[in-house]
Amino acid sequence: MAGNILYGIKKFGISVVTIIARVVITLIQLLVEVSSLAVSITGIVLKIFLAILLIGKRK
């Protein structure tokens, strides 16, 4: 009986670690996507700013 209980705890522990690992990996992927999106938006804003600046100097 003690062996069955220990096996159940071991199996439960492995599943908990697997779930936590998947959550952590998903959060890291989400963070990478958000930072990539932020860099992209920053690049677009910088290009618009430079375009306005260059158009403003022509006049």
C-alpha positions, 0 to 999 in steps of 0.5 A, a space after each residue: 500500500 505504501 508503494 502505491 501511495 509513493 507511486 501516486 505521489 511521484 506520478 502526481 509530482 511529475 505531472 505538476 512539474 510538467 504543467 509548470 514547465 509548460 506554463 513557464 515556456 508559454 509565458 516566455 514565448 508570450 514575453 518574446 512575442 510582446 517584445 518583438 511586437 514592441 520593437 516592430 512598433 518602435 521601428 514603425 514610429 521611428 520611420 514615421 517620425 523621420 519621414 515627418 522630420 524630413 518632409 518638414 525640412 523640405 518646406 
